[in-house]
């Protein structure tokens, strides 16, 4: 294996092993690590006909002390349980989920990038209905799988604040599946993200589908705002995915930086009054937003288009320090792969 860690992008690189467990006759088998990266199933598999699938995403890092760790994998397990329950899929137990993640990382230890490269090992647990289903109903058989792939730093060449637009389309219906990590939610955003890129925007900001007056999230990340007096504010909605990164950033803001935090409805009409804005998620922790375009009206964040705002930067640096072992982590946040 010869990987140029500095040249890695965010794309799939096949690694040595992946974890596979099969659900049949009402129970999960013991699971195995395998070198086979292919999947064979019926053309009528439920996942292909009715999109019965959900997934998670997390990373493994090398810390400053040389340890290989994952960040809060128990929360990924809990979120996948919620997704499975809403998608009528069998729950993969929390303890087994964390153990399977650890086993997958350990089996691909050579692909965990060295500390200081900015790269990491991205881990993708996913589940899908695998048996032939022609009537509209849940599958009877499922596969739970985890693969891992090394990825480079999200910001190559430095941070570049994003230009985003207010979307005319909806991401998720009220009382629908917006609060779980189902593949179908992301399929719904594909047309819109391509359209946004073609028109010169980096992302779409979605409004609540009911009244179309409140900020929700983007196609792939939650949103955080910072007021002019330094309060960190995030939208509150039942159709927003509960981002692990967002929840962690709110804790860091309050407990590490002494900032006031609020989780509340955020009206579209008030965003011009914020000082900073960013997208938050596993891939980049925080991606700063410099400009929001609302149907031709440009709302420019005072933090500008050259760098992160000062509060956003402190949040990013603190959470990254916790992940990489240079700042002491809250109990239970860092899971060491042994």
N, C-alpha and C positions, 0 to 999 in steps of 0.2 A: 504494500500500500504506500502510495506516494501522493499526499494531498498538499497542495499549496494553500494553507489556511487563509492567507491574505486575499486569495482570489475567489473564495467561495461566495456564491450568491445565495438567494433563497429559492433553492430548487432541489428536486429529489436526487439523491445519490444512494445507490443501493449499498447497504451495509451487510455484515455477515449473517446476522440472525434476526428473526422476528418471532414474537409470541403468538400462538394460535390456540384458542379454546373453542370447542364446539358444543352447542346446546341441542340436545335431542332427547325425546321421551321425557321431557319435563325437568332435565337437569344438565348442568355443565360438566364436561369431563375435566380431567386434571390439567389439561393444557400442556403444550410442548414449545420448546424453542426449535425453530427449523431454519434451514438455509434456503428453502423454497419460497420464492417471492411471488409465485403465481397462485391464482384462485380459479378453480374450475367449478362451475355451477350451471344449473338449468337455465335455458333461455327464458323460462317463465319464472325465474326467481323473484320473490316478492320485492327485493330491493330494486330490481330492474323495472318492474311493472308499477309499483306504488311507492317507491322512494322510502321504504322503511329502513332508515339508517340514521345514526347519530355518531358524533365523534368528539374528541377532545384534543387539546394541544398544549404541550408543556416542554420545558427544556432541561437539559443537564449541562452543568458547567464544571470547569476546574476552578477551585477557589484559590485565593492568594497562598493558602497553606498547602496546596497540592491535592486537596480532597476532591472527589467527584460527588456532586450534590444535585438534587432536584429541588425546585421551589414549590412548596405547598401542594404536593401531589394528592394529599387527602381531599383537598377542595375540588380537584379535578374529578376524583372518584365520586364525591357527593353530587357534583353537577351532572355527571354522566348517569347517575342513578335517577335524578330528576328527569333527564331526557328520556331514559328508557321507560320510566313509568308513564310519561305522557304519550310516548310512541307505541305503547303496548308491546314492549320488548322485555325479555327477562333481565332482571337486575344482575349485574356482575358484582359480587360482594366487594365492599370497600377495601377490606384488608387484602383480598386477592388482587384487586386492581393495583394497589400500591406495590405489592410483591411482584406482580408481573412487570410493572414499569421498571422496578429495580433490576429484575432479572434481564430485561431487554437491554438496559443501559450497560450492565456488567458484561453481557455477552458481546457488546459492541464498544468496549472500553477504548480500543485503539482509535475510534472515530470521535472521541470527545476532544475537542480542540484544546490546545494548551492555554493556560491562563495568560491574559494580556493580548490575545489575538482579536478579541471582540467577537469571535465565533462561538458557536455552541452546538450541542447535539439536540436537534428538534425531535420530539417524541410524539407520535400520532396514534393514540388508542382509538379504535372505531369498532362499531358493531353493525351488523346488517342481517335482514331476513334472507335466508339462503335457499329455502325449498320452493317448489313450484306452487304458485298461488295465482289462480285466474279470476276468482271472485274477489271482490273488494273486502278483504279481511286481513288480520295480522298473520304473519308467517308462523309455522310450527317449529322450524329449525333456524338456528342463528349461528353466526361466527363472531367471536370477539377476537380482535387482532391488535397487535401493537408493532409498528415498525419505527425505526429511527433513522434520521439522515442528518449529516453535518450541514450546518448553514452558516453563512457569513454574517457579519454585523449588518443591521438593517440600514444604518446610515453610512454608506461608503462615501468618503470624501467630505464628511462633516454633515451637520444638521442643516436641512433646507426646509424652512417652514412651508406648509402645504397651502394650496389654494383649493377651497372646497365650495360646493354649491348646495343650495337648498333644493331638495329633490321634489319633483312633481309626482313621483311614484311613491308607493308605500312599501315599506320593508315587511311589516307584519300586521295582521289583523288584530283588532281588540279581542281579547280572550282567545287568541290563537296560539301559535307556537314560537312567538318571538323571544320568550324567556328560556328556551332550551336550545341546545347546540345541535339542531337537526340539519342534515344536509339540504333539505328542501328550502330552508331559509336562505341559504347561500345561493342556491340555484335561482331563486327569485331576484337576487341582486345582480346577476351576471350581465343581463342586458343593460342595466342602468350604469354599471361601472364602466363598461366598454364605451357607452355613449358619453359618459363624463370625460373619460380620457380623450376621446375623439374631439371633444369640445374644449380641451385644455385644462380640465379640472383634475385634481388628484383623487377626490372622493366625493361621495354624496352624503349630505346630512339629511336624515329622514325625520319627518314630523310625525306626531301621533296620528294614526289613521282615522280616529274618531272625529276630532275637531280640526286637525291640521293647524294647530296654533302652538303646540309645545314641542320643544326639541327632544328627540329620543336618542338615536345613536347613528352610526354609519353602517355600511354593509358588512364591515368586519371588525369594528372596534367600538368601545364605549367612548364617551366624551367627558372631559373635565373643563371647567371654566375657573378663572381666578378673578375675583373682584378687584377693584382699584384699592381697596383697603387690605388685600391679601387673604380674603376668605376663599377657600376652595369649595366649589359648588359642582354637584353632578346631578343630572336629571333623574327623577324618580318616576318609574312606570312599570306596570305589570308585564309589558311586552318588550322590555329590555333584557338582553342576556346579562346575567350576573357575573360580570368580569372579575376574575381573581386578581388581576392587576389593578383594576379600579378600587376594589375593596382594600387591597394592600396599600395603595397610594393614600387613601383616606386615613388609614391608621397611621401611616408615616407622617402625614401632614399634621395630625392632631398630637400624636404621642412623641414624635421625634423633633418636629419643627415648631410645635406650639401654636399652630395655626387653627383658626376656626374652620369647621367643615359643615357643609349643609348638603343634604340629599333631598331635593324637592323638585316640583315641577318648574321648568324653565321655559318661559314664553319666548317665542321667536322675537317678539317685539322688544325684549330686553337685552339681546345679545350685544348690541352696540355699546352697552354700558360696561362690558367686561374688559379687563386689562390683558388677560391671557386666555388662550384656549389650546386644547390639544386632544389628540386621540390616544387612547391607552389600551394596550393589549400585550399578549405574550411576545409578539414579533419584535416590537421596538421599545417596549415599556411605555414611552410617551413619544408621539410624533406631533411636534408643535404645528399649530394652524396660524398662519399669518393673515389670511384673507378669507372671508365668507361672502359669497356672491348670492344675493337673493333676487333672482330674476332681473339682473342688470344693475341692481343696487349693490355697490361694493362696501362691505363692512370691514375695515382694516383694523386689526388688533394693534393697540399701542405698543405691544412687544415687537412688532415689525416683522420683516421678511428675511432677516439675516441670521437669527439665532433664536434659541428658546428664550422665553421670558424668564426673569430672575426666580420667581417662585417655582415655575415649571422645572427649571434647571435644578433647583435644590431638591425637588421631589424626585426627579430622575436620578440624580447623583446618589441620593440617600438610598433609594430602593436598589439601585445597581450595586452599591456598596454592601448592602445586606445580602444580596444574592451571591456576590463574589467573595464574601468573607472578610471584607475590610472594615465593616461596621457590624457590631453585634446585633444579631437577629432576635426578634421576639421568639419566645419558646414555641417550638413545633413548626416554625416556618421553613427550616432547612432540613432536608432529608438526605442523609449521607448514604451513598452507595458503597457497601462494604463487600 
